[in-house]
Amino acid sequence: MQNASLEAITDVEDDVLIVTLRGDIDGSAREALNVAYAKVGECTAILLDFSGVEYINSTGIAVIVGLLARARADSLPISARGLSPHYREIFEVTRLCDFMTILAADDPSPTGRSGAAR
């Protein structure tokens, strides 16, 4: 199986940095996530949209943990949406969901105000 390099597309809505992820999250995703994080500027929160992610390995989980630690140090809350049921379960088992708000897959709001599914 050939991994699809991660693409992290950024946008800002309501002072939230929205990072739309496409591809696989593994060790090579670190650079794309760091570039996306560098665009946080004056944003007050980050939303990671996983709807375009098909594969996350254990190294990818470690990359996400690093991003969470960085955001926590900067007092930036992180939300996630678009997780498949499989990866949602992995985020629960690994307790990543303790450090981010998990939104419903179809939640259009970058802040989860239209229905957080925690």
N, CA, C and O atoms as a GROMACS GRO file, in nm:
protein
  472
    1MET      N    1   0.084  -0.118   0.000
    1MET     CA    2   0.000   0.000   0.000
    1MET      C    3   0.088   0.124   0.000
    1MET      O    4   0.179   0.137   0.083
    2GLN      N    5   0.062   0.214  -0.093
    2GLN     CA    6   0.138   0.338  -0.100
    2GLN      C    7   0.064   0.446  -0.024
    2GLN      O    8  -0.056   0.466  -0.044
    3ASN      N    9   0.136   0.516   0.064
    3ASN     CA   10   0.076   0.621   0.144
    3ASN      C   11   0.055   0.746   0.060
    3ASN      O   12   0.137   0.780  -0.025
    4ALA      N   13  -0.056   0.813   0.084
    4ALA     CA   14  -0.085   0.941   0.020
    4ALA      C   15  -0.034   1.051   0.111
    4ALA      O   16  -0.079   1.064   0.225
    5SER      N   17   0.059   1.130   0.061
    5SER     CA   18   0.114   1.240   0.142
    5SER      C   19   0.003   1.327   0.195
    5SER      O   20  -0.096   1.352   0.126
    6LEU      N   21   0.020   1.373   0.317
    6LEU     CA   22  -0.082   1.458   0.378
    6LEU      C   23  -0.078   1.597   0.319
    6LEU      O   24   0.027   1.658   0.304
    7GLU      N   25  -0.195   1.645   0.286
    7GLU     CA   26  -0.214   1.784   0.244
    7GLU      C   27  -0.297   1.850   0.352
    7GLU      O   28  -0.401   1.798   0.392
    8ALA      N   29  -0.252   1.965   0.400
    8ALA     CA   30  -0.322   2.038   0.505
    8ALA      C   31  -0.360   2.176   0.449
    8ALA      O   32  -0.276   2.264   0.434
    9ILE      N   33  -0.488   2.192   0.419
    9ILE     CA   34  -0.539   2.315   0.360
    9ILE      C   35  -0.597   2.400   0.472
    9ILE      O   36  -0.680   2.353   0.549
   10THR      N   37  -0.554   2.525   0.480
   10THR     CA   38  -0.597   2.611   0.591
   10THR      C   39  -0.692   2.720   0.544
   10THR      O   40  -0.685   2.767   0.430
   11ASP      N   41  -0.779   2.757   0.635
   11ASP     CA   42  -0.873   2.867   0.616
   11ASP      C   43  -0.904   2.921   0.755
   11ASP      O   44  -0.882   2.853   0.855
   12VAL      N   45  -0.954   3.042   0.761
   12VAL     CA   46  -0.993   3.101   0.889
   12VAL      C   47  -1.140   3.139   0.882
   12VAL      O   48  -1.185   3.202   0.787
   13GLU      N   49  -1.214   3.098   0.985
   13GLU     CA   50  -1.356   3.132   0.995
   13GLU      C   51  -1.388   3.158   1.142
   13GLU      O   52  -1.359   3.076   1.228
   14ASP      N   53  -1.446   3.274   1.168
   14ASP     CA   54  -1.483   3.309   1.307
   14ASP      C   55  -1.365   3.296   1.403
   14ASP      O   56  -1.380   3.243   1.513
   15ASP      N   57  -1.247   3.343   1.362
   15ASP     CA   58  -1.125   3.338   1.444
   15ASP      C   59  -1.079   3.195   1.474
   15ASP      O   60  -1.004   3.173   1.570
   16VAL      N   61  -1.123   3.099   1.393
   16VAL     CA   62  -1.082   2.960   1.409
   16VAL      C   63  -0.999   2.921   1.287
   16VAL      O   64  -1.043   2.939   1.173
   17LEU      N   65  -0.880   2.867   1.311
   17LEU     CA   66  -0.800   2.813   1.203
   17LEU      C   67  -0.855   2.676   1.168
   17LEU      O   68  -0.851   2.583   1.249
   18ILE      N   69  -0.907   2.662   1.047
   18ILE     CA   70  -0.962   2.535   1.001
   18ILE      C   71  -0.855   2.468   0.916
   18ILE      O   72  -0.807   2.525   0.818
   19VAL      N   73  -0.818   2.348   0.954
   19VAL     CA   74  -0.717   2.272   0.881
   19VAL      C   75  -0.786   2.149   0.823
   19VAL      O   76  -0.819   2.054   0.895
   20THR      N   77  -0.807   2.152   0.692
   20THR     CA   78  -0.870   2.041   0.622
   20THR      C   79  -0.759   1.946   0.579
   20THR      O   80  -0.668   1.984   0.504
   21LEU      N   81  -0.766   1.824   0.627
   21LEU     CA   82  -0.662   1.724   0.605
   21LEU      C   83  -0.704   1.627   0.496
   21LEU      O   84  -0.815   1.575   0.495
   22ARG      N   85  -0.610   1.603   0.403
   22ARG     CA   86  -0.634   1.506   0.295
   22ARG      C   87  -0.510   1.419   0.279
   22ARG      O   88  -0.398   1.469   0.268
   23GLY      N   89  -0.532   1.289   0.279
   23GLY     CA   90  -0.421   1.195   0.265
   23GLY      C   91  -0.404   1.114   0.391
   23GLY      O   92  -0.498   1.098   0.470
   24ASP      N   93  -0.284   1.063   0.410
   24ASP     CA   94  -0.254   0.976   0.524
   24ASP      C   95  -0.176   1.052   0.630
   24ASP      O   96  -0.094   1.139   0.599
   25ILE      N   97  -0.203   1.018   0.755
   25ILE     CA   98  -0.130   1.080   0.865
   25ILE      C   99  -0.034   0.976   0.921
   25ILE      O  100  -0.074   0.880   0.988
   26ASP      N  101   0.094   0.998   0.891
   26ASP     CA  102   0.202   0.915   0.942
   26ASP      C  103   0.316   1.009   0.979
   26ASP      O  104   0.294   1.130   0.990
   27GLY      N  105   0.434   0.958   0.997
   27GLY     CA  106   0.546   1.043   1.037
   27GLY      C  107   0.575   1.155   0.939
   27GLY      O  108   0.622   1.261   0.979
   28SER      N  109   0.548   1.132   0.811
   28SER     CA  110   0.575   1.235   0.710
   28SER      C  111   0.475   1.350   0.716
   28SER      O  112   0.494   1.451   0.648
   29ALA      N  113   0.370   1.337   0.795
   29ALA     CA  114   0.268   1.443   0.807
   29ALA      C  115   0.313   1.557   0.897
   29ALA      O  116   0.251   1.664   0.898
   30ARG      N  117   0.418   1.537   0.972
   30ARG     CA  118   0.464   1.638   1.068
   30ARG      C  119   0.487   1.773   1.002
   30ARG      O  120   0.442   1.876   1.054
   31GLU      N  121   0.555   1.775   0.887
   31GLU     CA  122   0.585   1.902   0.821
   31GLU      C  123   0.457   1.974   0.777
   31GLU      O  124   0.444   2.094   0.799
   32ALA      N  125   0.364   1.902   0.716
   32ALA     CA  126   0.239   1.965   0.671
   32ALA      C  127   0.161   2.022   0.789
   32ALA      O  128   0.105   2.131   0.778
   33LEU      N  129   0.157   1.950   0.900
   33LEU     CA  130   0.085   2.000   1.018
   33LEU      C  131   0.158   2.118   1.081
   33LEU      O  132   0.092   2.211   1.130
   34ASN      N  133   0.289   2.117   1.081
   34ASN     CA  134   0.364   2.231   1.135
   34ASN      C  135   0.343   2.356   1.050
   34ASN      O  136   0.327   2.466   1.104
   35VAL      N  137   0.342   2.340   0.919
   35VAL     CA  138   0.317   2.455   0.829
   35VAL      C  139   0.177   2.509   0.853
   35VAL      O  140   0.157   2.631   0.858
   36ALA      N  141   0.079   2.420   0.868
   36ALA     CA  142  -0.059   2.464   0.895
   36ALA      C  143  -0.067   2.536   1.028
   36ALA      O  144  -0.131   2.641   1.039
   37TYR      N  145  -0.003   2.480   1.132
   37TYR     CA  146  -0.008   2.540   1.265
   37TYR      C  147   0.055   2.679   1.264
   37TYR      O  148   0.011   2.767   1.337
   38ALA      N  149   0.156   2.699   1.184
   38ALA     CA  150   0.224   2.829   1.177
   38ALA      C  151   0.131   2.940   1.127
   38ALA      O  152   0.161   3.058   1.143
   39LYS      N  153   0.018   2.902   1.068
   39LYS     CA  154  -0.077   3.001   1.016
   39LYS      C  155  -0.181   3.040   1.120
   39LYS      O  156  -0.278   3.110   1.087
   40VAL      N  157  -0.164   2.998   1.244
   40VAL     CA  158  -0.264   3.024   1.348
   40VAL      C  159  -0.281   3.174   1.374
   40VAL      O  160  -0.392   3.218   1.404
   41GLY      N  161  -0.174   3.251   1.365
   41GLY     CA  162  -0.183   3.397   1.380
   41GLY      C  163  -0.262   3.439   1.502
   41GLY      O  164  -0.229   3.401   1.614
   42GLU      N  165  -0.366   3.516   1.479
   42GLU     CA  166  -0.451   3.568   1.587
   42GLU      C  167  -0.572   3.479   1.615
   42GLU      O  168  -0.662   3.519   1.690
   43CYS      N  169  -0.576   3.361   1.558
   43CYS     CA  170  -0.690   3.271   1.579
   43CYS      C  171  -0.698   3.230   1.725
   43CYS      O  172  -0.597   3.225   1.796
   44THR      N  173  -0.817   3.200   1.769
   44THR     CA  174  -0.840   3.164   1.908
   44THR      C  175  -0.865   3.015   1.929
   44THR      O  176  -0.880   2.969   2.042
   45ALA      N  177  -0.871   2.939   1.818
   45ALA     CA  178  -0.895   2.795   1.826
   45ALA      C  179  -0.854   2.731   1.693
   45ALA      O  180  -0.833   2.800   1.593
   46ILE      N  181  -0.844   2.599   1.695
   46ILE     CA  182  -0.808   2.523   1.575
   46ILE      C  183  -0.911   2.412   1.556
   46ILE      O  184  -0.951   2.346   1.652
   47LEU      N  185  -0.953   2.393   1.431
   47LEU     CA  186  -1.041   2.282   1.394
   47LEU      C  187  -0.967   2.196   1.294
   47LEU      O  188  -0.927   2.243   1.187
   48LEU      N  189  -0.949   2.070   1.328
   48LEU     CA  190  -0.889   1.974   1.235
   48LEU      C  191  -1.001   1.896   1.170
   48LEU      O  192  -1.079   1.829   1.238
   49ASP      N  193  -1.011   1.903   1.038
   49ASP     CA  194  -1.114   1.832   0.963
   49ASP      C  195  -1.052   1.707   0.902
   49ASP      O  196  -0.974   1.716   0.807
   50PHE      N  197  -1.086   1.592   0.956
   50PHE     CA  198  -1.030   1.464   0.916
   50PHE      C  199  -1.110   1.395   0.806
   50PHE      O  200  -1.083   1.279   0.775
   51SER      N  201  -1.207   1.462   0.747
   51SER     CA  202  -1.295   1.394   0.650
   51SER      C  203  -1.221   1.342   0.528
   51SER      O  204  -1.271   1.250   0.463
   52GLY      N  205  -1.105   1.397   0.495
   52GLY     CA  206  -1.028   1.349   0.381
   52GLY      C  207  -0.914   1.256   0.419
   52GLY      O  208  -0.826   1.229   0.337
   53VAL      N  209  -0.915   1.206   0.543
   53VAL     CA  210  -0.809   1.118   0.591
   53VAL      C  211  -0.860   0.974   0.590
   53VAL      O  212  -0.965   0.944   0.647
   54GLU      N  213  -0.784   0.886   0.525
   54GLU     CA  214  -0.824   0.746   0.521
   54GLU      C  215  -0.739   0.658   0.612
   54GLU      O  216  -0.782   0.549   0.649
   55TYR      N  217  -0.620   0.705   0.648
   55TYR     CA  218  -0.527   0.620   0.722
   55TYR      C  219  -0.447   0.704   0.821
   55TYR      O  220  -0.394   0.810   0.787
   56ILE      N  221  -0.440   0.656   0.945
   56ILE     CA  222  -0.355   0.715   1.048
   56ILE      C  223  -0.283   0.600   1.115
   56ILE      O  224  -0.347   0.508   1.166
   57ASN      N  225  -0.149   0.604   1.116
   57ASN     CA  226  -0.077   0.498   1.187
   57ASN      C  227  -0.032   0.548   1.324
   57ASN      O  228  -0.062   0.661   1.362
   58SER      N  229   0.040   0.464   1.397
   58SER     CA  230   0.079   0.501   1.533
   58SER      C  231   0.173   0.621   1.534
   58SER      O  232   0.168   0.703   1.625
   59THR      N  233   0.258   0.633   1.434
   59THR     CA  234   0.346   0.750   1.426
   59THR      C  235   0.263   0.875   1.398
   59THR      O  236   0.294   0.982   1.449
   60GLY      N  237   0.158   0.860   1.318
   60GLY     CA  238   0.066   0.971   1.292
   60GLY      C  239  -0.005   1.016   1.418
   60GLY      O  240  -0.026   1.135   1.439
   61ILE      N  241  -0.043   0.920   1.502
   61ILE     CA  242  -0.105   0.954   1.631
   61ILE      C  243  -0.005   1.036   1.713
   61ILE      O  244  -0.044   1.134   1.777
   62ALA      N  245   0.122   0.995   1.712
   62ALA     CA  246   0.224   1.070   1.787
   62ALA      C  247   0.240   1.212   1.732
   62ALA      O  248   0.262   1.306   1.808
   63VAL      N  249   0.228   1.228   1.601
   63VAL     CA  250   0.235   1.362   1.540
   63VAL      C  251   0.117   1.447   1.588
   63VAL      O  252   0.134   1.565   1.619
   64ILE      N  253  -0.001   1.387   1.595
   64ILE     CA  254  -0.120   1.459   1.644
   64ILE      C  255  -0.102   1.496   1.791
   64ILE      O  256  -0.138   1.606   1.832
   65VAL      N  257  -0.047   1.405   1.870
   65VAL     CA  258  -0.020   1.435   2.012
   65VAL      C  259   0.074   1.555   2.023
   65VAL      O  260   0.053   1.642   2.107
   66GLY      N  261   0.176   1.560   1.939
   66GLY     CA  262   0.267   1.674   1.940
   66GLY      C  263   0.197   1.804   1.907
   66GLY      O  264   0.224   1.907   1.968
   67LEU      N  265   0.106   1.799   1.812
   67LEU     CA  266   0.028   1.917   1.776
   67LEU      C  267  -0.062   1.960   1.892
   67LEU      O  268  -0.075   2.079   1.921
   68LEU      N  269  -0.123   1.863   1.958
   68LEU     CA  270  -0.206   1.894   2.075
   68LEU      C  271  -0.124   1.957   2.186
   68LEU      O  272  -0.170   2.052   2.251
   69ALA      N  273  -0.005   1.906   2.209
   69ALA     CA  274   0.081   1.963   2.314
   69ALA      C  275   0.119   2.106   2.280
   69ALA      O  276   0.120   2.194   2.366
   70ARG      N  277   0.150   2.129   2.155
   70ARG     CA  278   0.186   2.265   2.112
   70ARG      C  279   0.068   2.361   2.130
   70ARG      O  280   0.085   2.472   2.180
   71ALA      N  281  -0.050   2.318   2.090
   71ALA     CA  282  -0.169   2.402   2.104
   71ALA      C  283  -0.201   2.426   2.252
   71ALA      O  284  -0.239   2.537   2.290
   72ARG      N  285  -0.186   2.324   2.332
   72ARG     CA  286  -0.212   2.339   2.476
   72ARG      C  287  -0.116   2.441   2.537
   72ARG      O  288  -0.156   2.522   2.620
   73ALA      N  289   0.012   2.436   2.497
   73ALA     CA  290   0.111   2.532   2.547
   73ALA      C  291   0.077   2.674   2.504
   73ALA      O  292   0.109   2.771   2.573
   74ASP      N  293   0.012   2.685   2.389
   74ASP     CA  294  -0.029   2.816   2.338
   74ASP      C  295  -0.172   2.853   2.379
   74ASP      O  296  -0.226   2.953   2.331
   75SER      N  297  -0.233   2.774   2.465
   75SER     CA  298  -0.371   2.795   2.513
   75SER      C  299  -0.472   2.804   2.399
   75SER      O  300  -0.562   2.887   2.400
   76LEU      N  301  -0.455   2.716   2.300
   76LEU     CA  302  -0.547   2.710   2.187
   76LEU      C  303  -0.626   2.580   2.192
   76LEU      O  304  -0.568   2.472   2.183
   77PRO      N  305  -0.758   2.588   2.208
   77PRO     CA  306  -0.837   2.466   2.204
   77PRO      C  307  -0.841   2.409   2.063
   77PRO      O  308  -0.841   2.482   1.964
   78ILE      N  309  -0.845   2.276   2.056
   78ILE     CA  310  -0.854   2.206   1.927
   78ILE      C  311  -0.981   2.124   1.924
   78ILE      O  312  -1.017   2.058   2.021
   79SER      N  313  -1.049   2.131   1.809
   79SER     CA  314  -1.165   2.047   1.782
   79SER      C  315  -1.132   1.960   1.661
   79SER      O  316  -1.044   1.994   1.581
   80ALA      N  317  -1.202   1.848   1.650
   80ALA     CA  318  -1.184   1.759   1.535
   80ALA      C  319  -1.321   1.722   1.482
   80ALA      O  320  -1.415   1.699   1.559
   81ARG      N  321  -1.332   1.715   1.350
   81ARG     CA  322  -1.456   1.665   1.289
   81ARG      C  323  -1.417   1.577   1.171
   81ARG      O  324  -1.304   1.581   1.123
   82GLY      N  325  -1.513   1.499   1.127
   82GLY     CA  326  -1.490   1.415   1.010
   82GLY      C  327  -1.416   1.286   1.038
   82GLY      O  328  -1.370   1.220   0.944
   83LEU      N  329  -1.402   1.249   1.164
   83LEU     CA  330  -1.337   1.123   1.196
   83LEU      C  331  -1.428   1.007   1.158
   83LEU      O  332  -1.548   1.009   1.186
   84SER      N  333  -1.371   0.906   1.095
   84SER     CA  334  -1.448   0.784   1.068
   84SER      C  335  -1.480   0.718   1.202
   84SER      O  336  -1.412   0.746   1.301
   85PRO      N  337  -1.581   0.632   1.207
   85PRO     CA  338  -1.608   0.562   1.334
   85PRO      C  339  -1.486   0.487   1.388
   85PRO      O  340  -1.464   0.483   1.509
   86HIS      N  341  -1.406   0.430   1.299
   86HIS     CA  342  -1.286   0.358   1.340
   86HIS      C  343  -1.188   0.451   1.410
   86HIS      O  344  -1.139   0.420   1.519
   87TYR      N  345  -1.158   0.565   1.349
   87TYR     CA  346  -1.061   0.657   1.408
   87TYR      C  347  -1.118   0.731   1.528
   87TYR      O  348  -1.044   0.771   1.618
   88ARG      N  349  -1.248   0.750   1.529
   88ARG     CA  350  -1.310   0.809   1.648
   88ARG      C  351  -1.288   0.716   1.768
   88ARG      O  352  -1.256   0.761   1.878
   89GLU      N  353  -1.305   0.586   1.744
   89GLU     CA  354  -1.282   0.489   1.851
   89GLU      C  355  -1.135   0.489   1.894
   89GLU      O  356  -1.106   0.482   2.014
   90ILE      N  357  -1.044   0.498   1.799
   90ILE     CA  358  -0.902   0.504   1.834
   90ILE      C  359  -0.871   0.629   1.915
   90ILE      O  360  -0.794   0.623   2.011
   91PHE      N  361  -0.931   0.743   1.878
   91PHE     CA  362  -0.910   0.867   1.955
   91PHE      C  363  -0.964   0.850   2.097
   91PHE      O  364  -0.909   0.908   2.190
   92GLU      N  365  -1.071   0.773   2.114
   92GLU     CA  366  -1.126   0.750   2.247
   92GLU      C  367  -1.036   0.654   2.327
   92GLU      O  368  -1.008   0.680   2.444
   93VAL      N  369  -0.991   0.546   2.264
   93VAL     CA  370  -0.907   0.448   2.332
   93VAL      C  371  -0.773   0.509   2.372
   93VAL      O  372  -0.723   0.483   2.482
   94THR      N  373  -0.715   0.591   2.285
   94THR     CA  374  -0.587   0.655   2.315
   94THR      C  375  -0.603   0.780   2.399
   94THR      O  376  -0.504   0.844   2.438
   95ARG      N  377  -0.727   0.816   2.427
   95ARG     CA  378  -0.762   0.932   2.509
   95ARG      C  379  -0.727   1.066   2.446
   95ARG      O  380  -0.720   1.167   2.515
   96LEU      N  381  -0.706   1.067   2.315
   96LEU     CA  382  -0.687   1.194   2.245
   96LEU      C  383  -0.812   1.281   2.261
   96LEU      O  384  -0.803   1.404   2.265
   97CYS      N  385  -0.927   1.217   2.269
   97CYS     CA  386  -1.052   1.293   2.282
   97CYS      C  387  -1.061   1.366   2.415
   97CYS      O  388  -1.147   1.453   2.432
   98ASP      N  389  -0.974   1.332   2.511
   98ASP     CA  390  -0.971   1.406   2.637
   98ASP      C  391  -0.907   1.544   2.619
   98ASP      O  392  -0.923   1.631   2.705
   99PHE      N  393  -0.838   1.564   2.510
   99PHE     CA  394  -0.763   1.687   2.488
   99PHE      C  395  -0.814   1.768   2.368
   99PHE      O  396  -0.754   1.868   2.331
  100MET      N  397  -0.924   1.722   2.310
  100MET     CA  398  -0.986   1.796   2.200
  100MET      C  399  -1.136   1.766   2.201
  100MET      O  400  -1.180   1.663   2.252
  101THR      N  401  -1.211   1.856   2.143
  101THR     CA  402  -1.354   1.835   2.129
  101THR      C  403  -1.378   1.761   1.998
  101THR      O  404  -1.332   1.804   1.893
  102ILE      N  405  -1.450   1.650   2.005
  102ILE     CA  406  -1.483   1.574   1.886
  102ILE      C  407  -1.623   1.616   1.842
  102ILE      O  408  -1.720   1.598   1.914
  103LEU      N  409  -1.630   1.673   1.722
  103LEU     CA  410  -1.756   1.720   1.668
  103LEU      C  411  -1.820   1.614   1.579
  103LEU      O  412  -1.753   1.523   1.531
  104ALA      N  413  -1.949   1.627   1.559
  104ALA     CA  414  -2.018   1.540   1.465
  104ALA      C  415  -1.954   1.556   1.327
  104ALA      O  416  -1.910   1.665   1.291
  105ALA      N  417  -1.950   1.449   1.252
  105ALA     CA  418  -1.883   1.449   1.121
  105ALA      C  419  -1.939   1.554   1.027
  105ALA      O  420  -1.866   1.609   0.944
  106ASP      N  421  -2.068   1.584   1.039
  106ASP     CA  422  -2.132   1.678   0.947
  106ASP      C  423  -2.152   1.817   1.009
  106ASP      O  424  -2.225   1.899   0.954
  107ASP      N  425  -2.089   1.842   1.122
  107ASP     CA  426  -2.104   1.971   1.189
  107ASP      C  427  -2.036   2.080   1.106
  107ASP      O  428  -1.914   2.076   1.088
  108PRO      N  429  -2.113   2.177   1.054
  108PRO     CA  430  -2.054   2.280   0.970
  108PRO      C  431  -1.985   2.391   1.050
  108PRO      O  432  -1.910   2.470   0.993
  109SER      N  433  -2.009   2.396   1.179
  109SER     CA  434  -1.955   2.504   1.260
  109SER      C  435  -1.812   2.476   1.303
  109SER      O  436  -1.782   2.367   1.352
  110PRO      N  437  -1.722   2.573   1.285
  110PRO     CA  438  -1.584   2.551   1.329
  110PRO      C  439  -1.568   2.548   1.480
  110PRO      O  440  -1.463   2.509   1.531
  111THR      N  441  -1.671   2.590   1.552
  111THR     CA  442  -1.663   2.593   1.698
  111THR      C  443  -1.748   2.486   1.763
  111THR      O  444  -1.743   2.469   1.885
  112GLY      N  445  -1.825   2.414   1.685
  112GLY     CA  446  -1.910   2.309   1.741
  112GLY      C  447  -2.039   2.361   1.802
  112GLY      O  448  -2.112   2.285   1.865
  113ARG      N  449  -2.068   2.490   1.784
  113ARG     CA  450  -2.190   2.546   1.844
  113ARG      C  451  -2.317   2.489   1.785
  113ARG      O  452  -2.424   2.499   1.846
  114SER      N  453  -2.307   2.428   1.666
  114SER     CA  454  -2.428   2.374   1.606
  114SER      C  455  -2.451   2.228   1.643
  114SER      O  456  -2.535   2.161   1.583
  115GLY      N  457  -2.377   2.179   1.743
  115GLY     CA  458  -2.407   2.043   1.790
  115GLY      C  459  -2.284   1.958   1.814
  115GLY      O  460  -2.255   1.869   1.734
  116ALA      N  461  -2.212   1.982   1.918
  116ALA     CA  462  -2.096   1.900   1.951
  116ALA      C  463  -2.142   1.759   1.985
  116ALA      O  464  -2.246   1.741   2.050
  117ALA      N  465  -2.068   1.662   1.943
  117ALA     CA  466  -2.105   1.521   1.963
  117ALA      C  467  -2.009   1.453   2.058
  117ALA      O  468  -1.973   1.338   2.035
  118ARG      N  469  -1.969   1.516   2.158
  118ARG     CA  470  -1.869   1.464   2.251
  118ARG      C  471  -1.918   1.348   2.330
  118ARG      O  472  -1.844   1.294   2.412
   0.00000   0.00000   0.00000
